Amino acid sequence: MTDAHTHLTPTPLTRTRLAHTAELDAHTRAAAKALLQDAFAGDMSEEDWDHALGGMHALVWEGAELIGHASVVQRRMLHAGRSLRCGYVEGVGVRADRRRRGHGAAMMTALEQVIHNAYDLGALSASADAVPFYTARGWQLWQGPSAVLSPTGLQHTKDEDGAIYVLQGNTPLNLKDQLACDWRDGDVW
């Protein structure tokens, strides 16, 4: 593992590292999974963990200890008759005793740079508690209906309406139109 993509964080004893899943050794993957289990109070399924893999990870280290994780993975979104390449944010969590110190912002800054440089848009599904954090960073509420392109066709995901946020890039978006994601096991958004 190299530190070629290191970013500074507000605390001198911490560092934020950006790495692809393929660059993470077994110890780092296990530490990230355990961190997210704790951050989500055990409410993180194997499918949720799987959704966070296969893309870029922003990892906050305090010495040799992992205290923060977030990732962005590629997904396809359908919008206004187009298939868009989307950087979808997954598995954002900071250890409880290290929250509110800028670590989440450092991770998101790294991931937002990836989104702006590699994708048509960014998207995520936000909990009510996280909404102020994302909106302060420029993420916008998707106001239109959400859907998934399932094995049986396009299905409205009504329960997700009002919880999806996007980060616009150069591709024009109508936030009041339908946004459909690609299919995956578990939570589709």
Disulfide bonds with the S-S distance in Angstrom:
none
